[in-house]
Amino acid sequence: MTPALARDRRALAGAALTVAAAVLLGAAGLVAGGSGDARAAGGAVVLDEGELDLAPRLVDGVLQLQIDDRSSGATVVREPSAVVLHAVPSTLQYTVDPLATALGTTTLDSWQLNGWEAENIFAPEPGWNGSQAGGDTEVALSGFEGPGDFGMASYTPEMDDVNAPAVSYLGTASSIKRSFTLPSDEERLLPTWQFTVEGVYRLTFTVRGGGSADTETLAVVVGDDVEPEDVLPGDGSTTTATPSTPPPSTGPPPTAPSSHVIDNGHLDLAARPAGGSLRFQVKEGSTQSYEWYEPDVVVLHVKPQARRKITEGYEFLGAVGDAVWWLPIQQVDGLVWPGFSTDQFKSSEINGRVAFSLDAVRGPGSVSVFTEGSVGSVTTHAHSGDGLPDSFDLAVPTHRHTVWAFAEEGVYRTTFTVNATLADGTEVSDTQTLAWVVGDDVDPSTVVPGEGDEPTATPTTTPGTTSTATPSGTADATPTGSTAPSSSTPDAADAADAADAAGRTEPEITPVSTSSGAPGSSSSGSGGTAAAGGLASTGAHVAVVAGTSAVALIVGGGALYLVRRRRATS
């Protein structure tokens, strides 16, 4: 491969990879003075979003390492031993080769602060400020505890454009140095912090300069296997009082709704044949292991890690920089991956195409379903922010995934009607309401499925109860008497699943009708509310800046950086 072609490929990948997903746990809401801070064990402050600098500075003539926290807008000076840094789940990204080489680690996915996706996700942005130390400062990693490797290195898209090597600062791999010099004129050095495994890390930094030194330990929680609020700061030796046990409730325990919560993995919102008619059902799983459910027994949970920033070209979702809960078109481990399918029908059984109509949305914000083109365009199939119903249709048989976006946290009810004309001319349809829980403000196990019954009860603690519903469906197609996943012969969906995972394009969804509502009108049909949106209804195209479009298809890891995954060797 010629150098010019290699550069072109890298430039194309760089343009496609500036938007991420991903997504993450709620912000700490830090303010000056400490009121409203998210507190961890021992009274520590959890920092999970926003700018902060580790700053060696002279205090009464003695060097001290402190943290300047600007996550609230104002600067709050904190001690590293009083802070728990949280590398939230959405910081899991593909590790580009030069970064892995510079740190002696892995090209597998790793958790990265200040990675290539930093400006598009809500996460901490730790830098180093050497301008207050009275001279150059030596920064050493003098101690380390953690389940995997840690390192700091710089490798940016601009460096990649000119084939510049990554710059390593320090790391835990045996081949990597343990210290670097922080210049006195460096006001914000912003290397990528890499962690290779989820868990709790304790990073002990020693700073030296001007004849004095200071050693501080920073606790870092990576991923969501551990709650950061449960982690002691610093070296973990902080003692805390035993929390008091609240008195037991004297009232009867509330009853949990009978629902099946799905919070991860592949599922299809499918049109299925049912004794000469059509049923709208939910298929959980793929390939040879799956289960069918009626929508009125299912609650879909969009986890906090789906939270990401709205970028340019997606203003129909809200203001640039605001939060949106985003389910990408590519599968991301830890998130639900909802698609649409008509592949339970044979082409000979349907006259024409199958139409899906989003009739109503009840919830705290708008719901959007759309796909993205390879040339910087967005095609919306349903957007409740400018009125409903919105319709689109699929050929038979088809299996197709889209992007889903929710404007706010909370409970949503989406009502779909699926209709088609059978080969004999019979018109068939089914209308069902599907419940969603977005974020972590509401426990999904407490939500009544289907059309709902808010407000819902808190989870029951009665022994022996279960919140998992038995799968149900048509008598001729749905398993009965067992909740175990059913094995079946691979069908057309299997090949489609593989194509989706590989990023190949499936048959296009065709918009059918535009919504009748005006911008700013209610999106709920009857009685619901939704946020106003600015995009024309189904079928509209939005020009997207080239550098912010394509990666929204592939938020989170496995499909990222395919061009950059291996450098050209010829």
N, C-alpha and C positions, 0 to 999 in steps of 0.2 A: 504494500500500500504506500502511495506517495505521501510525503510530509504534508502537502497541501490538502490531500483528501482526508488525511487523519485529522488535520486541524478543522476542516469543514465538518467532519462528523462530531468532533468535540463541541464545536460552536453550536451545531444543531441540538445536541443533547443539552448543552448549557441553557439554550433558550427554552427548551421543553421542561426544564427541571427546576424552575425558580418558584413554582407554587407547590406547596405540600399539603399534605393533609395534617393531615392529620389530625392534630388533635389531642384535647387533654383534660386533666382535672381542673376544677374551678379555681379562679384566682384567689390569693390570700386576702386581698383588700387592705394592704398595708397603708398606714397613714403616719405622719410625723407624730412623735410622742408615744406611739405604741398602741393606741386605742384601735380596736378592730383587727389587730393582727391575728393570724392563724397561729395558735400556740401548740407546740409539741410538748413531749414529756420534759419535765424540769423547767417549764416556762419558756422554752426556746421558741423562736419565731421561725415558721416555715416559709421559705422563699421559693415559690414555684412559678414566678413570672416576673419579667421586667429586668431593667438594667441594674447591675450592681458591679462594683469594682473592689478588688482586693488591693488595699493601699498601704504600703509601708510608709509611715510618716513619723516625724520627730514630735514627740510629746514630752515637754519639759526636758528637751535635749536628749531623750532616749528613743531609740527606734521601736515602734510598735506596729504590728500588722492588724489593720482594722478593715471593716467592710463598709463601703459607702453604698447604701441601699437607696436607689432612686425609683423603685417600683411604684411608689405612690405619687410621683411627681416631685415632691420635695425630697431632699437628701437626708436620710437618717443614718447616723454612724452606729454601727453595731460591732460587737466583738464576735469573731469567728466561733468561739466556744459557746455562744448563745444563739446560734443559728443552725437550722437544718435545711440544707439545700435539697430541692426535689427535682431530679431529672424526670419529668413526667413521661407517661407512656408514649406520647406522640413524638418524643425525641428519638425514638427508634428509627434509624435511617440506614440506607445502604452505605457501606464503607468503601469509599473510592480507593483504588489501589495505592496511589501515592501517600494517602494518609496512613493506611495500614503499614506501608513500607517504612514510613518515617517513625512510627511508633512500635514497630516490630510485633504487630498484633495480627488481626484477622481481616479478611475481606468479606466476612459474613456481616450481617446486619449488626449494628452496635448502637448504643445510646449516645447521642452527641449533643452537647450544648455548643451553640455558635456554629453549628454545621451549616451546610448549604441551604437548608430549609428554614434557618432561624427566623428570618424576617416574616415568614408566613405562618408560624405557629406560636402559640402562647406557651412560653417556657422561660426559664431564667437565662440571662445573657451575662455571664460573669467575665469581667475584664480585669486587667492589671494596670494600676496607675502608679508610676514611679516618680511623679513630679513633686511629691511632698516629702521625699526622704533626704533631701539635702545633698544628693549625689547618687551615683549608680548603686543599685542594690543587687546583691546576690540572693536569688530565690532558690531554695533547695527543698526537695521532697525528702524530708528527714525521717519520715515514718509512714507506714501504710498498712491498712487492714481492708480487706474486701474479698468478695467471691470471685472476682475476675481481674483483668488488667485495667489499668488506668494510664492515660497519657494526655499530653497537651501538644498540639502541633498546628501549624497554619497551612491550609491549602484551600485557595479560593478559586472561583471560576476565572478570575482575571489571571491567576497564576497558571491555570490550566490552558488558557488561550495561548500563552507563550511558551508552553512546555517547561515552565519553571518547576524545580523540585519542591516538595513540601519541606517546611522548616520545623524541626522538632525542638521542643523546649525541655521537656522532661517526661519520664514515663517509668512504669514498673517492670517492663520487659528487660531481661538481663542485658540486652545489647544497647539499651537506650540510656543516655545520661540522666542524672538525677537532679540537675540544677541548670539555671540559666541566669544571665545578667539582664536585669530590668533597667534600662537607661533612665537617667534623671529627666530627660526631655520627653519621655513616653507618657502621654496622658491617658491613653486607652489602648493597650495591647489586647487584642481580641482573638486568641487562639481557640481552636476547637478542643473541647474537653471530651475525651472518649472513654466510655465504660463498656466493657465487653459482655458483662453478665448483670442481670438484675440483682438487687439486694442492697445492703447497707455498706457503704465505704466510709472509712475515716482517713482523711488525708492530712498529714502533719507537715506543715510548711515551716521552715526556718528562714527568716530574712536577716541579712547582715549588711551593715554599712555604717560608715562614720564611727567605727570603733564600738558599736553596740549591736545587739541582736535580739530577736524575739522569736519564739516558737509558739505556734497556734495549731490546733487540730480542728478541721472542718468536717462535720458529718454530712454525708450525701446519701440520700435515698434514691435509688435508680429503679424506674419502673413502678409497678403497682402491686408487687408481691407483698410489700410491707407498707403499712400506713405510716407516713412520715410523722404524724402526730404522736405515734407510739415510740418514737426513737429518741433516746437521750442525745443531747448535743455533744460537741467536742469529742473527748476520748471515751465517752459513755460512762464516766464515773459520777456524774451528777446524781445526787440523792433527792428523792421526792417523797412527799408524804403519801401515805396510803389513802387512796380516794375513799370517801365514805360510801356505804352501800345504801341506796335509796330504800325507803320502806316498801314492802310488797304491796301491790295493788289489792284492794279488797273487792273490786268489781269483777264480773265475769270477763274472761279473755275475749277480745274481739275475734270474729271469725274471718279467716282469710278467704278471699274469693277463689273459686276453683278455676285456675287458669294455668296455661303452659307458657312459661316465660322463655323466650328465645333471645339470647344476647350475643351469639357468636356463630359464625359460619354461614354456609350457603342455604338460601331458601328461595322458593319461587312462589309468586302470586299467580296462580295458574287457572286457566279454563280447562275443565275436565268434562268428558262425556258422562252422563248419568241417566241411563234408561230412557233414551230418546230425548233428553234435555241437556242442560249445561249447568255445571256447578262451579262456583268460584271458591277455590280452596288454597291452603298453604302447604307447600311441600318443604319439609325441613330435611336437609341432607343432600347428598348427590351421589352419583355413580351407583354403587350397589347397596348402599345403606341409606334409607330415607324413611320418612313417616309423613302421612297426610293428616292435616288438621282442618277443622272448620274454623273460619276466622273468629267466630264468637267464643272460642276457648283459648285464643292465643293473645299474648301480650309481647310485643317486640320492644327490646330494650336497646336504645342507642346510647352506648356508654360514654362517659365523659371524655375519653380519649378521641372521640370524633370531633371535638371542638377545635376549630381553626379560624384563621383570619380570612375575611372577605378581601379578595384582591381585585385589582383593576380588571375591568371587563365583566365583572359579576355584580355590578351595582344593583341589578334587579333583586339581589338577595338582601341588600342593605348597604350601609355606608362602608367604604373601603376602610379596613382596619377593625371593623366590628366583628363580633363573634358569630359563627354559624356552626351548626352541628352537621357534619358532612359525611355521608356514606359514599365512598368513591366507587367508580365503575369497576375497579379491580378489587379482588378480594384482599382484605387486610386482616391478619390474625387478631382476634380480640373484638372485632366488630361484626355485626350482622351484615350480610351481603344479599340484599333482596333483589330479585330479578322478576321478570314477567315471562310466562311461557304459554304456548298453545300446543306443545309437542305431545300432549296426551291424545290429541285428535290426529287422525290421518287426513291428508289433503283431500281425499275422496269423500270425507264425511262433512266437509264445510263448503258452502258456496260463497266464495270470496274470502274476506278476512275477518278476524275477531277483533271487536272494538272494546277498549277499556276506557271507562269514563270515571274521572274523579269528580263525584257529584258534590261532596261537602267535606269540610274540615272543621272540626271543633278543636280548639287548642289555644295556647298563649301566643302563637305567631303563625307565620305563613309556612307552607310546605311546598317544595318545588321538586319536580322530577324532570331531568333534562339529560341530554347527551352533548358531547363536545366533538367537533370536527377536527381533522388533521390540519386544517389551514386557518385555525384561529377563529372558530365560530361556535356559538352555543345554540342548540335547538331545544327549546322548552316544550315539553309534552304536557305538563300540568303545572300550574303556578297559582296557588290559592290567593296570592297577594293582590291579583288584579281581577278577581271574581271567578266563579265556577258556575257550571261545570266546564271541564276541559277534557277532550277526548283524543285518543290516538289509537291506531290499530296495528295488528301484527298479522303477518302471513301465517299459514298453517303448513307444516309444523315449524315453530320458531321458539328459540330460547334466547332471551335478551336481557342484559343488565343495563342499568342507568345510574346516574348520580342522583342521590336524594339529599336534600338540604332542609334543615329545620331551623327557624329563625330564633327560637327561644327554648329554654329548658321547660319541661313540664309534661303533662299528659295530653296526647293528641288522639282524635278519633277521625279516621279517614274512611269515607264511604265510597266504595267503588261499585259501579255497575258494569258487568261484562255481558256483551250480547253478540250474537252471531246468527247466521242463517244456515240451517242444515241443508244437506244436499237435496233433500226432498222438498225444500222451500219453507220448512217450518222455522219460524223465528223463535229463538230461545234466549233467555237472559237470566242473570242472577245478580242480586244486590246484597252486599255484605259490608259490615263496618269492622275495621281493624284498629285495635288499640296499640298505641306506641307510648313508651316512656323515654323521654330525652333527658340525658344528664343524670345526676345523682340526687336531685332534690326530692325525688319521690321514689320509694321502694317499689319496684315493679311487681313484687309479689302481693302488694296490697291493692293493686288496680283491678277493677272489675273489667273483664274483657268485653269485646264487642261494643255495643252502643253505650255501655257504662252506667254507673250509678254514683257519680261523685256527690259528696266527698266519700272516699273509701276508708275502710277500717285499717288500723295498723296490723302488722303481721301477728297471727296467733302463735302462742307459745304452748298450746295444748299438746301433750305428747301424743304421737300417733297420727296427727293430721298431716295432710300433704297438700301442696298447692299445685301439683302437677295434674293436668287433666288427661283423661284417656283420649287418645286420638279417635276422631269420629269422621264419618263421611258417608258416601253412598254405599248401599249394601253390596253392590257388585264390584266395588273398587277399593274399599277401605278395610284394613285389618280390624278385627274385633277380638276382644278377650285378651289382648296383650298390648303392653306399651313398649315392647322391645322394638328396636329398628328392624324393619323388614328387609330381607335380601331379595333382590330381583335381578333379572337379566338386564345388562346395560342397555339403555334405550337411546333415543336421539339426544336426550339431555346430556348424556355422558360426554359425547363428542363436543357438545356445546360448552359444557363446563371446562373441558380441557382447552378449548379455544379461548374462552374468557380468561382463564388463568395465564395463557400465553400471550394475551393482548391482541388476538386476532379479531377481526371485525365480523360480527354476525349480521343477519339480515336487518335492514334498517327499520326502525319504528316509524310509521307514517302518521303525521298529525292528521286528525279528522276534522275537528271542529274547534272554533275559538269559544272562549267563555263569554257569557252574556253580560257579566258584571262589569261595571266601570271601575277604573282604578280607585282604590281606596274603599271600595264597597266590601260588605261582609263576604267572607269566603266560606261561610259555614252552611249555607243553604237556609236552615231554620235554626235560629237561636244561637249560632256560634259566632266567634270573633276571630279575626286574624289580622296580622300586620299588613299594612299597605305595601304594595310593591310597585316598581316602576317599569317593568318589562311588559311588552304586549304579550297577549296570551299565546296559546299553543301555536308552534310553528315559527315564532319570531326568531331572528338571528341577531346575536350581539357580537360585534367585532371585539376581539380579544387581543391585547398586546401580545406579540409573539412570545415574549419571555415568560408569560404567565398563564398559558392555556393548557398545554398538554399534560403537565404533571398532575393536574387535578384528577386525571383519569387513574393515576397510579400511586396514590398517596400511601406511604408507609412501606418501604423496605423492599420486598422481594422483586418487584418489577422495576424498581428505580435504577437509574444509571445503567441501562442495558448497553448503551453505546460505550460508556466509560468503564464498564465492568472489567474489561481486559484491554490493555493498550496494544496498538498494532506492533507487530514484531517484524514486519517486512516492509 
